[in-house]
Amino acid sequence: ELPNWGLLSHYFNCGIGLSMLSTPVTYYLVESLDASAAVTNTYSALTYLPWCLKVFMGLQSDLVPLMGVHRLSYFIIGWIVFILSNIWLAIMVKPGIIGTLLLSFVMTMGLLYADT
């Protein structure tokens, strides 16, 4: 029997998505936007806040089916939100501090909805 490669690649991509994106964004905030330490701490808080809400996201995906499906729909919507927020960040010529922080928060929320 073949292993479930989709599940393996999902968790691999979650780790890559969260680990490898935080360092460049922090570098961009400090070097390009001359952000203060308070802004970089706000970035860290906004990207870790969804992890505190993960229990409630899991309850929502278990109790509220979308299109008749409990988890698959949240998985697909979460990855779409993650990908679109990253594309939006890439398309912006030079996103400001607020745009970077908000899109990073939305990106993390999408990733965690996919992970519930």
C-alpha positions as CSV (number, residue, x, y, z in Angstrom):
1,E,0.0,0.0,0.0
2,L,1.3,3.4,-1.0
3,P,1.7,6.1,1.7
4,N,-0.4,9.2,1.7
5,W,2.0,11.6,-0.1
6,G,-0.5,14.4,0.0
7,L,-0.5,14.5,3.8
8,L,3.2,14.3,4.0
9,S,3.7,17.1,1.5
10,H,1.1,19.2,3.3
11,Y,3.0,19.1,6.6
12,F,6.3,19.6,4.9
13,N,4.9,22.7,3.1
14,C,3.4,24.0,6.4
15,G,6.9,23.9,8.0
16,I,8.5,25.5,5.0
17,G,5.8,28.1,4.7
18,L,6.2,29.3,8.3
19,S,9.9,28.8,8.9
20,M,11.4,30.1,5.7
21,L,9.1,33.1,5.3
22,S,9.6,34.7,8.7
23,T,13.3,35.5,8.2
24,P,13.0,37.3,4.9
25,V,10.0,39.2,6.0
26,T,11.8,40.3,9.2
27,Y,14.9,41.3,7.2
28,Y,12.7,43.3,4.8
29,L,11.0,45.1,7.6
30,V,14.2,46.1,9.3
31,E,16.5,46.8,6.2
32,S,14.1,48.1,3.6
33,L,11.4,49.8,5.7
34,D,13.6,50.8,8.7
35,A,11.1,49.2,11.1
36,S,11.6,49.5,14.8
37,A,12.0,46.6,17.2
38,A,8.3,47.1,18.2
39,V,7.2,46.5,14.6
40,T,9.3,43.3,14.3
41,N,7.8,42.1,17.6
42,T,4.3,43.0,16.3
43,Y,5.1,40.9,13.2
44,S,6.1,37.9,15.4
45,A,3.0,38.3,17.5
46,L,0.7,38.5,14.4
47,T,2.2,35.4,12.9
48,Y,2.0,33.4,16.1
49,L,-1.5,34.6,17.2
50,P,-3.3,32.2,14.9
51,W,-1.6,29.3,16.6
52,C,-3.4,30.3,19.8
53,L,-6.7,30.2,17.9
54,K,-6.0,26.8,16.3
55,V,-8.3,25.0,18.8
56,F,-11.2,27.2,17.8
57,M,-10.4,26.7,14.1
58,G,-10.4,22.9,14.7
59,L,-13.7,23.1,16.4
60,Q,-15.1,25.2,13.6
61,S,-13.9,22.7,10.9
62,D,-15.3,19.8,12.9
63,L,-18.7,21.4,13.7
64,V,-19.5,23.6,10.7
65,P,-19.2,21.8,7.3
66,L,-18.7,23.9,4.2
67,M,-20.4,22.5,1.1
68,G,-21.2,19.4,3.0
69,V,-17.6,18.6,3.9
70,H,-15.9,19.1,7.2
71,R,-12.2,19.3,6.7
72,L,-11.4,19.1,3.0
73,S,-13.1,22.4,2.3
74,Y,-11.1,24.2,5.0
75,F,-8.0,22.6,3.7
76,I,-8.6,23.9,0.2
77,I,-9.7,27.3,1.3
78,G,-6.8,27.7,3.7
79,W,-4.2,26.9,1.0
80,I,-6.0,29.3,-1.5
81,V,-5.8,32.1,1.1
82,F,-2.2,31.3,1.9
83,I,-1.2,31.3,-1.8
84,L,-3.2,34.4,-2.7
85,S,-1.8,36.4,0.2
86,N,1.8,35.5,-0.9
87,I,1.0,36.4,-4.5
88,W,-0.4,39.7,-3.3
89,L,2.8,40.4,-1.3
90,A,4.9,39.5,-4.4
91,I,2.9,41.7,-6.7
92,M,3.2,44.8,-4.5
93,V,6.2,46.8,-5.6
94,K,7.2,47.8,-2.1
95,P,4.6,46.9,0.5
96,G,4.5,49.1,3.6
97,I,4.7,48.0,7.2
98,I,0.9,47.8,7.6
99,G,0.4,45.8,4.4
100,T,3.2,43.4,5.2
101,L,1.9,42.8,8.7
102,L,-1.7,42.3,7.7
103,L,-0.9,40.0,4.7
104,S,1.5,38.0,6.9
105,F,-1.4,37.5,9.5
106,V,-3.8,36.5,6.7
107,M,-1.2,34.1,5.3
108,T,-0.7,32.4,8.7
109,M,-4.5,32.2,9.2
110,G,-4.9,30.5,5.8
111,L,-2.1,28.1,6.6
112,L,-3.7,27.2,9.9
113,Y,-7.1,26.7,8.4
114,A,-5.5,24.3,6.0
115,D,-3.9,22.6,8.9
116,T,-7.0,22.0,11.0
